[in-house]
Amino acid sequence: MKKSTAKNILFIMFDQLRFDYLSCAGHPYLHTPHLDALAANGTRFTKAYVQSPVCGASRMSTYTGRYASSHGAQWNGFPLRVGEMTMGDHLRASGMSCHLIGKTHMKADVEGMKRLGLSADSVIGARQEECGFDIWARDDGLWAEGPKGFYDQNRSPYNEYLKSKGYPGENPWAEFANAGIHEGNVASGWFMEHANKPANIREEDSETPWLTGEAMKFIDAQGDDPWLCHLSYIKPHWPYIAPAPYHDMYGPEHVIAAQKSPIERQDPHPVYEAFMNNQIGQTFSRDEVRGKVIPAYMGLIKQADDQMGRLFAHLDAAGRMEDTMIVVTSDHGDYLGDHWLGEKDLFHDPSVKVPLIIYDPSPSAKRGVTCDALVEAIDLLPTFIEVAGGDVPHHICEGQSLLPWLHGETPQWRDWAVSEYDFSCTSMCAELGLEPKDARLFMITDHRWKFMHSEGGYAPILFDMENDPQEYIDLGQSDDHTDIIDVMYDRIGIWGRRMSQRVTVSDDQITQRQGKTPGGGVGIFIGHFEEGDVPAEAREKYTGKATKDYTND
């Protein structure tokens, strides 16, 4: 039953925003008043986990409401197979349109579309190519270019916008939005030594304000029909470079000491060691790198919060704060040198835990509360389906609606959360000598323990987050913790045996098909010896006087 009176949903996702880089989450230097105000008017979830700590796989889980091993798009560039139900498919069935502004990191299943004769020019083909969304402005925000050409072969609407603003060249994203200038030369944000320079662009033309402006245009263009707008920001994801005045709002004195310990380097787990020793890990282990990158990262977040103020004011002026649910989250975090790592990829909290704030305009919704329940990103889609007035198809969606938490209820809830990671495309897979099928990691976390299983015959990793909240001491080979490890493996077994692929028939349909009349009313009788075992009405077509006797012809 629908508990929310919200008519529309503004679903905001930042890219690579850490859970603890908001002032409402306790950051000592970064002031984010607009996101704080949203949290003060809604619910902030303190234990929200993504289903995979890498962009593409995480997003595909959020957009389908399914675990990465269920939908199969487990790495950036792995296509989401044709026919996989997405957010747009579910919401449109309930009368709510579903639109995208910004990034999805979705790769279309071109071969599957070709096999089924789906043209990208058709409505259904376009939606298959765009992860189920109707596109207002899609821009995945990585217009990198090298000797083999562009990383993303699609057309960039942001680049076209910059050109319309007078920025020269074919790729102003790279030359201006994500580069500074040094002694007359381009100082690319790809090289983190330039992170403290201002991006060579007018602030109002940078990526975050551009996307905010597109969202405001979208809101103004909507009529009375209910909608979901997925506003998917590109920042604070690298390249780490911010426009003025955000480039120098923070300095090395605002950089929190790295959460790392020498004990982590003493006989580390082989997979963990491989990631610590890659280029990213080695670079972010240097204090000079953190001293330049983190102030830029903070500046990008500050800019994002300022844009939230601009956006929320626009919603308020349009009267939309009264009928629009607002959700703010991220697709994963950023190590920033914690645990001797950079980027994301593994399962420490800076990588796999994300911010999640939900404002529900309903009069019965709670205000200014925090919720410590174990939440997964796949819980968002069931929440949205219920807001749209639909029934959650639990045989497809693997998460649970968050609406009860928003309204002060305490529903029956999970005791542990799951994340998984396929790193078969990385250099670490080759360095460890693993077959692609074995380059897989699985996380189980509850309110005290965090566990990681690695395929390939390795020992597990186990952290006691009550006594070791920094996640420094690996207890995976501790004889004193075998009972906990056994529990975690039992949980992996339970999760691995879930019914995840029977997506075309629901439990309710199966129950109805079980039937209470022999033969289910369609004349199939298995295991019956005598006619009298079956009610007369059920066997009517098979009894009575024979029309003709052919046995004596």
Residue pairs with C-beta under 8 A, 6 or more apart in sequence:
2 386
2 387
2 389
3 362
3 364
3 386
3 403
3 404
3 406
3 407
4 325
4 360
4 362
4 365
4 386
4 387
4 403
4 406
4 407
5 323
5 361
5 362
5 363
6 323
6 324
6 325
6 360
6 361
6 362
6 387
7 226
7 323
7 324
8 222
8 226
8 227
8 228
8 229
8 320
8 323
8 324
8 325
9 96
9 227
9 228
9 229
9 324
9 325
9 326
9 327
9 384
9 387
9 388
10 215
10 228
10 229
10 231
10 315
10 324
10 325
10 326
10 327
11 228
11 229
11 230
11 231
11 327
11 380
11 384
12 231
12 232
12 233
12 308
12 326
12 327
12 328
12 329
13 59
13 62
13 102
13 103
13 230
13 231
13 232
13 233
13 328
13 329
13 330
13 331
14 233
14 235
14 236
14 304
14 328
14 329
14 330
14 331
15 55
15 103
15 141
15 232
15 233
15 234
15 235
15 236
15 237
15 330
15 331
16 236
16 237
16 238
16 330
16 331
16 332
16 333
16 334
16 344
17 236
17 301
17 304
17 330
17 333
17 334
17 354
17 355
18 330
18 333
18 334
18 336
18 350
18 354
18 355
19 25
19 48
19 330
19 333
19 349
19 350
19 353
19 354
19 355
20 26
20 27
20 350
21 27
21 30
21 297
21 298
21 301
22 30
22 32
22 35
22 36
22 301
22 355
23 30
23 31
23 32
23 33
23 36
24 32
24 35
24 36
24 39
24 40
24 44
24 357
25 44
25 46
25 355
28 256
29 250
29 254
29 256
29 298
30 250
30 254
30 298
30 301
30 302
31 302
32 301
32 302
32 305
33 305
33 309
34 305
34 306
34 308
34 309
34 312
35 305
35 308
35 328
35 357
37 312
38 308
38 312
38 326
38 328
38 357
38 359
39 357
39 368
40 367
40 368
41 359
41 367
41 368
42 326
42 357
42 358
42 359
42 360
42 365
42 366
42 367
42 368
42 406
43 357
43 358
43 360
43 365
43 366
43 369
43 370
43 371
43 405
43 406
44 355
44 356
44 357
44 369
44 370
44 371
45 356
45 357
45 358
45 370
45 371
45 373
45 375
45 402
45 405
46 370
46 371
46 372
47 353
47 372
47 373
47 374
47 375
47 417
47 447
48 329
48 353
48 354
48 355
48 356
48 375
48 376
48 377
49 352
49 353
49 354
49 374
49 375
49 376
49 377
49 417
49 418
49 419
49 445
50 58
50 61
50 62
50 330
50 331
50 332
50 352
50 353
50 354
50 376
50 377
50 419
51 57
51 58
51 61
51 62
51 67
51 68
51 376
51 377
51 378
51 418
51 419
51 420
52 58
52 61
52 68
52 74
52 332
52 419
52 420
52 421
52 422
53 332
53 333
53 344
53 345
53 346
53 347
53 351
53 352
53 419
53 421
54 75
54 76
54 332
54 344
54 345
54 421
55 76
55 105
55 331
55 332
56 73
56 75
56 76
56 77
56 78
56 105
56 106
56 107
57 68
57 73
57 74
57 75
57 76
57 78
57 421
57 422
58 68
58 331
58 332
58 377
59 104
59 105
59 106
59 131
59 331
60 68
60 71
60 73
60 80
60 106
60 131
61 67
61 68
61 71
61 377
61 378
62 331
62 377
62 378
62 380
62 381
63 86
63 87
63 104
63 106
63 131
63 132
63 381
64 70
64 71
64 80
64 84
64 85
64 86
64 87
64 378
64 381
65 87
65 90
65 378
65 380
65 381
65 382
65 396
65 397
65 398
65 399
66 84
66 378
66 396
66 397
66 398
66 500
67 378
67 398
67 418
67 420
67 500
68 74
68 420
68 422
69 420
69 500
70 398
70 500
70 501
71 80
71 81
71 84
72 78
72 80
72 81
73 79
73 80
73 81
73 106
73 107
74 420
74 421
74 422
75 422
75 423
75 424
75 425
76 105
76 107
76 425
77 107
77 425
78 107
79 107
79 108
79 109
79 110
79 111
79 112
80 86
80 106
80 107
80 108
80 109
80 131
81 109
81 112
82 109
82 112
82 113
82 115
82 116
82 118
82 128
83 112
85 132
85 393
85 396
85 503
86 127
86 131
86 132
86 133
87 98
87 131
87 132
87 133
87 228
87 230
87 381
87 384
88 98
88 127
88 131
88 132
88 133
88 134
89 127
89 132
90 381
90 384
90 385
90 388
90 390
90 393
90 396
90 397
91 97
91 98
91 228
91 384
91 385
91 388
91 390
92 98
93 390
94 385
94 388
94 389
94 390
95 225
95 226
95 388
95 389
96 226
96 227
96 228
96 388
97 134
97 225
97 226
97 227
97 228
98 132
98 133
98 134
98 227
98 228
98 230
99 133
99 134
99 135
99 136
99 218
99 227
99 228
99 229
99 230
100 130
100 131
100 133
100 134
100 135
100 136
100 137
100 138
100 230
100 232
101 136
101 137
101 138
101 211
101 214
101 215
101 218
101 229
101 230
101 231
101 232
102 137
102 138
102 139
102 141
102 211
102 230
102 231
102 232
102 233
102 234
103 138
103 139
103 140
103 141
103 232
103 233
103 234
104 130
104 131
104 133
104 138
104 140
104 230
104 232
105 140
105 331
106 130
106 131
108 120
108 128
108 129
108 130
109 128
113 119
113 120
113 125
113 128
113 129
118 124
118 125
118 128
119 125
120 126
120 128
120 129
126 135
127 133
127 134
130 138
133 230
136 214
136 218
136 229
137 157
137 211
137 214
138 154
138 157
139 156
139 157
139 158
139 211
139 234
140 152
140 154
140 234
141 158
141 173
141 207
141 234
141 235
141 237
142 151
142 152
143 150
143 151
143 152
143 156
143 158
143 159
143 171
143 173
143 174
144 150
144 151
144 152
144 174
144 190
145 151
145 171
145 174
156 173
158 173
158 177
158 207
158 210
159 170
159 171
159 172
159 173
161 205
161 210
162 172
162 173
162 176
162 177
162 201
162 205
163 172
165 202
165 205
167 175
167 176
167 201
167 205
169 175
174 188
175 186
175 200
176 199
176 200
176 201
177 199
177 201
177 205
177 206
177 207
178 188
178 189
178 190
178 199
178 239
178 241
179 186
179 187
179 188
179 189
179 194
179 199
179 200
179 239
179 241
180 187
180 189
180 194
180 197
180 198
180 199
180 200
180 241
180 247
181 187
181 197
181 200
182 194
182 197
186 200
187 194
187 197
188 194
188 239
189 195
189 199
189 238
189 239
189 240
189 241
190 239
192 240
192 283
192 289
192 292
192 293
193 292
194 241
195 240
195 241
195 292
195 293
195 295
195 296
196 247
196 248
196 292
196 295
196 296
197 241
197 247
198 242
198 243
198 244
198 247
198 248
199 206
199 241
199 242
199 243
199 244
199 247
201 243
202 243
203 209
203 243
203 244
203 245
203 246
203 303
206 243
206 303
207 233
207 234
207 235
208 233
208 234
208 235
208 300
208 303
208 304
208 307
209 303
209 307
209 310
211 231
211 232
211 233
211 234
212 231
212 307
212 310
212 311
215 229
215 231
215 311
216 310
216 311
216 314
218 229
219 229
219 314
219 315
219 318
219 320
220 318
226 388
228 384
228 388
231 311
233 304
235 300
235 303
235 304
236 297
236 300
236 301
236 304
236 334
240 293
240 296
240 297
240 300
241 247
241 296
242 296
242 299
242 300
242 303
243 303
246 299
246 300
246 302
246 303
247 296
247 299
248 295
248 299
249 295
249 298
249 299
249 302
250 294
250 295
250 298
250 299
250 302
251 295
252 291
252 295
254 294
254 295
254 298
255 290
255 291
255 294
255 295
256 294
258 287
258 290
258 336
258 337
258 338
259 338
259 339
259 350
259 470
260 285
260 337
260 338
260 339
260 340
260 472
261 470
261 472
263 472
263 473
264 272
264 276
264 339
264 340
264 472
264 474
265 276
265 340
268 276
268 474
269 454
269 458
269 459
269 461
269 474
269 476
270 432
270 458
271 428
271 432
271 441
271 454
271 458
272 346
272 461
272 474
274 428
274 431
274 432
275 281
275 341
275 345
275 346
275 428
276 282
276 285
276 339
276 340
276 341
278 427
278 428
280 341
280 342
280 343
281 340
281 341
281 342
283 289
283 342
284 290
284 293
284 335
284 336
284 337
284 340
284 341
284 342
284 343
285 337
285 340
289 337
290 336
290 337
293 336
294 336
294 337
297 334
297 336
308 328
312 321
312 326
315 321
315 324
315 326
321 361
322 361
323 361
324 361
325 358
325 359
325 360
325 361
325 387
326 357
326 358
326 359
327 356
327 357
327 358
327 359
327 380
328 355
328 356
328 357
328 358
329 354
329 355
329 356
329 357
329 377
329 380
330 354
330 355
331 354
332 344
332 351
332 352
332 354
333 344
333 349
333 350
333 351
333 352
333 353
333 354
334 342
334 343
334 344
334 350
334 351
335 341
335 342
335 343
335 344
335 348
335 350
335 351
336 342
336 350
338 348
338 350
339 346
339 348
339 350
339 471
341 348
341 351
344 351
344 352
345 351
345 421
345 423
345 426
346 352
346 421
346 441
346 452
347 419
347 421
347 441
347 443
347 445
347 450
347 452
348 471
349 471
352 419
352 443
354 377
356 375
358 383
358 402
358 406
359 365
360 403
360 406
360 407
362 406
362 407
364 407
364 408
365 406
365 407
366 406
366 407
366 408
369 408
371 405
372 447
373 405
373 413
374 413
374 414
374 415
374 416
374 417
374 445
374 446
374 447
375 402
375 417
376 399
376 414
376 417
376 418
377 399
378 397
378 398
378 399
379 399
379 400
379 401
379 402
380 399
380 402
381 397
381 399
382 392
382 397
382 399
382 400
382 401
382 402
383 401
383 402
383 403
385 391
385 392
385 393
385 397
385 401
386 392
386 401
386 403
387 403
392 401
393 506
394 506
394 507
395 499
395 502
395 503
395 505
395 506
395 507
396 503
398 498
398 500
400 411
400 413
400 414
404 410
404 411
405 411
415 446
416 444
416 445
416 446
416 491
417 444
417 445
417 446
418 442
418 443
418 444
418 495
419 442
419 443
419 445
420 440
420 441
420 442
420 443
421 440
421 441
421 442
421 443
422 439
422 440
423 429
423 439
423 440
423 441
424 434
424 436
424 437
424 439
424 440
426 439
428 439
429 436
429 439
432 439
432 456
434 455
434 456
437 455
438 455
438 456
438 457
439 455
439 456
440 454
440 455
441 452
441 453
441 454
441 455
442 452
442 453
442 454
442 492
443 450
443 451
443 452
444 450
444 451
444 453
444 488
444 491
444 492
444 495
445 451
445 465
448 464
448 465
448 466
449 462
449 463
449 464
449 465
449 484
449 488
450 462
450 463
450 465
450 471
451 460
451 461
451 462
451 463
451 476
451 484
451 485
451 488
452 460
452 461
452 462
452 476
453 460
453 488
453 489
453 492
454 460
454 461
459 476
459 477
460 476
460 485
460 488
460 489
461 474
461 476
462 474
462 475
462 476
462 478
462 481
462 484
462 485
462 488
463 471
463 473
463 474
463 475
464 473
464 475
464 481
465 471
475 481
475 484
476 485
513 520
515 521
517 535
517 538
518 525
518 528
518 533
518 534
518 535
518 538
519 525
519 534
519 538
519 539
521 538
523 538
523 539
523 541
523 542
525 534
525 538
525 539
528 534
531 539
531 543
536 543
